[in-house]
Amino acid sequence: MPKDALISTKSRHRMTTRIWHWSNALCLVILLMSGLTIFNAHPRLYWGEYGANDDHAWMAVGSSQTMGYLRLGELRIETTGALGNWQDSQGRTQTWAFPGWATIPSHYSLADGRRWHFFFAWIFSVGLALFMVMSLWNRHIQRDLHMRRDQWRPSHIWRSFRAHLDLRAIRQTAGEDYNSIQKMSYIGVIFLLLPLMIFSGLAMSPAMDANWPFLTDLFGGRQSARSLHFIGAFLLLLFFLVHMVMVLLSGPFRQTWSMITGGEGKEPLA
C-alpha cells in the first residue's frame, strides 16, 4: 500500500495553541520591558530576605557620569554606552541601568512600569492556566509534547541536538513533529519556567507576603524570589532568541503563516 494512503492531513497547530502563542508573545515582550523599568529603581540583586545599598549584591548595574558597568560577584565588566551610562535620543547622558529603548515606558517611571507589568501579568497568568487546561483537554500535550521512552535515550537526544546544528536538517524538519530537544525545551518553559515567573512574582508582592507567607519562604525570601524572577526573565529571553533563530533558519514566512492559520501536518489513519 502506498505510504500516502496511511496518512491524513491535520492542522499542525490547534486554535488554542495559536491564540496562546501570539497573546503570550505580546505579554512577554511587555512584561520584560516593563520589568526592566521596575529593575531600574534598584538595579541590584541579592539572596535572602533583605537587600539594600549597603548589602552585598551578587549582581549590580552601576554607573557614574563617565562610565557604566555590570558586576557579577567579583567580576566587573564595563558597559558604557549600553548599561548604566548611555545617551538618549537627544544626546543626553543617562545613568539608569537599562536604556529607554529597552523599557516601558521609555522614560523612567516606576509607577507606570508597575501598571504595565501588573496588568499584563494577570493576562499572562490567566492565559497560561487556560492553555494548560485546554492542552490537556484537546490532548495537545499528549499528542505533541509527550516524550516517548525511546526519546529519553542519550543517543536520541544527542542526534536531536546535532540536528539543530545542521541547517539542511532544520529546513527539512520544519513541518515534522517535535524532536526531543524541542519537546524538552517547550515542556521546561511551559511547565517549569513560566510557573516559576508567576509564583516568584507573587512572592515579591507585600500583599501576598502578608497573606501567603509560605510562598515567600518557599523561595528563601523576597530578595531570592526577585533574583530568580530576574534570572527566569533572561532565560525566557534566551529561549525567545533561539526560537527566532530556528524560525528564520527553517523558513520564517512558512512558519509564521503556519502559526496564524494552523498549517498542515500528517497523522496515521489507523
N, C-alpha and C positions, 0 to 999 in steps of 0.2 A: 504494500500500500504506500502511495507517495507520502512523503513526510508532511507536506502541506495539508493532507487530509486529517492529520492528527492534531491540528492546532486551529484555534479560532481567534478572531480579533477581539480585543478588550481595551478598555480605557486604561492607560498606563497610570494615570494619577486621578484618584477619585475626587469628586467635587469638594468634599470636606478637607482633603489634603491641600487642594489648590487654594481654597479660601484661607485656610490657616497659614499656608506658605506666604502669601502676599501680605496679609494683615500682620503676621509675625515679623516679616522683613521691615515693614514700616515701624512697628513698635520698637524693635530692637535698635534701629537707627536713632530714633528719637530718644529712647532710654539711654543709649550710650552717650549721645551728645549732651543731653540734659544732666546726665550723671557726672560728666566732666565739669560742668558748671558747678555742681554741688561740691565736687572734689576740690575745685579751685578755692573754696572757702577755707580749707585747711589741707594743703597738699602734702600730707604726711600720713603714714600708715603704721599701726602698732599691733602688737599681740597682747591679749588680755582684756581686762575690763576698762582700763583707763588709758588716756593718752593726751598729752598736752605738749606745748612747745619745748618745755624743759625735759621731757621724757625722751628716751632713745627710740627713734623710729627706724624700722627696718627698711623703709623706703620713703624717700622725700624728694620733692622737686623744689629746689631753692633758686634764689635769684638775687641780683643786685642791679644797680643801674648800668653795669657794664657787661655782665655775663649771666648765663643761666646754667644750671647743672641738674643732673639726676644722680641721686645717691642710692645705691643698693647695698645695704650692710655697710661695709667699709670701702666699697668701690665707688668712686666718684667719676662721673662722665660729664664732660662739658656739653651742653645742649643749646648754647647761644644761637638764637635765630629760630629755634624750634620749640623748646620748652623753657619756661622760667624767665626768659628775656627774649622778646621778639617785637617786631614792628607791625602796627596795624595798617589798614589800608591808607591811612593818612600820613604814614611815616613816623608816627609817634611810638616811642619805646614803651612797651607794656611789660609788667612783671608778674602777670598771672601765670599759673603753672601751664595750662593748656591754652593755645591761641584761640581767638574768637571764631575763626573759620571752623573749628572742631567742636564748638559748644552751641547749645541752645539755651537762652538767647545768645547772640554773638557778642553782646556786651555783658559785663559781669552783673548778675542779679541773682542772688541766692534764692530769693522768694519766687521769682519767675521760673528758675531752674527746677525748684521743688514742685511747682504747679504742673509743669510739663511732665516731670518724672512720675509723680504720683498718679496723674490722670491716665497716662499710657501704661503704667504698671498694672493698673486694675484691668484694662483691656487685655493686656498680655496674659495676665494670670487666668482670667475667665476663659480666654481663647485656648490656652494650654489645657485647662481642665476639660473643656468641651471636646477638644481634639482627641484627648486620651480616651474619653468615653466613646466617642464616635468611631475611633480607630479600633477599639475592641469590638464594638457592635458590628461594624462592616468588615471585620477581620483583616483590616489593613496591616495591623501589627503581625498577626499570624501569617498572613499571605506574603508580605513584602519584607518584614524586618526580622522574622524568626530565624535564628541561627540553627541550621541543621547540624547534626552530630559531626558529619564529615568536615563542616566548615570551621570547626574548632581546632582541627589539626594544625600544628605549627607549619607544616609544609603547605597546606592550603592557604593559610594566612600569608605566608611568605610569597606565594605565587600572586596573590591579590595585590600585595604591596609592590611587587615588581611590575605588575601590570599598570600601576599608577605612575610608573616612571617611563612607560613606553607610550609615546604619542600616538602611534598607529593603533595600539591596543585600546587606548582611551576612545579614539574615534569609532572603532568597530563595536565597542560595547555600550555606546551611548543609549541605545534603546532596549538593552537587555535588563534582566533582573539585577538587583543589587548584589555585589560581591561581599566577601567577608569584611573587608576594610570599611566599605560603605555602611554595612549593617551595624558594625560595632560603633562607628562614628555617630550615626543617627540615634542609635539606642543610648549611647553615652550622653549625647546632647539633650535629647528629649526627656529621658528618664532620670538623669543624674544632674547635669549641668544646669538646665533650666529650673528644675525644682530648687536646686541649691541657691540660685539667684533670688528666687521668690522668698524662700524662708530666711536667708541671710538678710534680705532687705527688711523683712518683717522684724527680725531680731534687733535691728537698729532703731526701730520706732519706740520712742518713750512710752506711747500708749500700750503697745504690745508688751513691752518690758514690764509694765505695771500689771497687766492682766495675765500674761503668759510668761512669767519669768523663767520657766524651764526652757523656753526656746532660746533665750539669750545664753543660759547656762550650757545648752547643747553645743553652742559654738565656742564656748570658752570665754565669753564676754563680748560686749558690744564692739570693742575695737577689733577683736578677732573676726567677728562677723563682717565688719567693714572691710577688713583686709581680704577675706575670702570673697566678698562681693566684688571687690575691685579685680582680683585675680580671675574670677569667673567671667567678668566682663571682657577681659582681654583674651581669654580662651575662646569666647564666642566670636570676638573679632578675628582671631586667627582662623577659626573654623569658617567664618564668612569669606575670608580672603582665599583660603584653599578651595572652598566651594566655587568661588567665582573663577579661579584659575581653571578648575576642572570643566566648568561650563564653557569657558572660552576655548579650551582645547578640544572639546567634544562637539562643538557646533553651537554657538550661542543663540542663533536665530531659531534653530530647530528645538533646542532645549527650552528656550523661553516660551515659544509658541505652544510646546507640549504642556508646560505648566499653566498656561492660560486656558487651553482648550481641553486638556486631558491627554492628548496624544494617543498613540496606539501601541499596544503590546500584544503578546500572544500567549495563549494558555492551552493546555491539553484539553481535548474534548471529553476524554474519559480518564 
